[in-house]
Amino acid sequence: QVVLVGSGGGSVQPGGSLRLSCAASGAVFSIYTEGWYRQAPGKERELVATINNSGSTNYADSVKGRFTISRDNAKRTIYLQMNSLKPEDTAVYYCKGSYYGGPDYWGRGTQVTVSS
């Protein structure tokens, strides 16, 4: 199996920045899509950003221009650079990996809190 560990969350002021990391370990599968999702209290989990095996990225409209997803293949890690954070970005952020030859894997969540 693949184990994904998300980290880098914290508390910041509106307008601040955070960089989330998600490191993979264990079995190596060919990457189909990896991404970040978030869930705020009382709300459905939503897609934030994805990056596929060719490096193509997609973003939720709410984060376009503010968040950037990237990958370091050597480190088996994906990142989410979050700039210009808003209170509505407050949520638990989860990384997800979809691979050829295996099921989807979810990392443990990391809390992001944006408040004055």
Secondary structure, 3 states (H helix, E strand, C coil): CEEEEEECCEEECCCCCEEEEEEEEECCCEEEEEEEEEECCCCCCEEEEEEECCCCEEECCCCCCCEEEEEECCCCEEEEEECCCCHHHCEEEEEEEEEECCCCEECECEEEEECC
